[in-house]
Amino acid sequence: MLASYYYIGKLEAGCDEAGRGCLAGSVYAAAVILPEDYHNEELNDSKQLTDKRRKKLRKIIEHDAVAWAVGIVTPEEIDKINILNASILAMHRALDQLRVRPEAVIVDGNRFKPYQDLPYTTIVKGDGKYLSIAAASILAKTYRDDYMDRLAEEYPQYDWLSNKGYPTKKHREAIRQYGITPYHRKSFNLLGDGQLSFDF
């Protein structure tokens, strides 16, 4: 059973990101404020759920949340500021868009930068411990998957429909064969050979 909140008596937003380890595409993050004492037995870390279950839960989260938002950082920005900074920036952009201002922030993982003047706590494996982080993980994952599915129509040879931009063998073989797209992260080791791949 996931906990309803970390900060007692504060309106808190849970944050998580999706797509950090990908070779292509933007990184997405979500921020979710759930009602006080909210319960939903089905909510869990998005990686533990099927695609169908995530999509069903996304509708429930968007309906039930006090506020929710999704932030995006592009591959070009990732290459400029690195993926850790980009992941945190995506979370800040999600928080910026919340229609209700949170009083505290809880974040999946162990790295974050202060957001305005709000207290925050990083929680390793937080998406399996707190409902609002689990909800954020589901929104970030489903919105990013939808985005990668759209890109897959444009570039079907990279198998993004199934790998969503992650470094699978098929994805790397396609990079070797076809080169890179405008959506690939040039600062990443795209071929898995330890070399940065600027020579495409």
Secondary structure, 3 states (H helix, E strand, C coil): CCECCCCCCCCEEEEEEECCCCCECCEEEEEEECCCCCCCCCCCCHHHCCHHHHHHHHHHHHHHCCEEEEEEECHHHHHHHCHHHHHHHHHHHHHHHCCCCCCEEEEECCCCCCCCCCCEEEECCHHHCEHHHHHHHHHHHHHHHHHHHHHHHHCHHHCHHHHCCCCCHHHHHHHHHHCCCCCECCCCCCCCCCCCCCCC
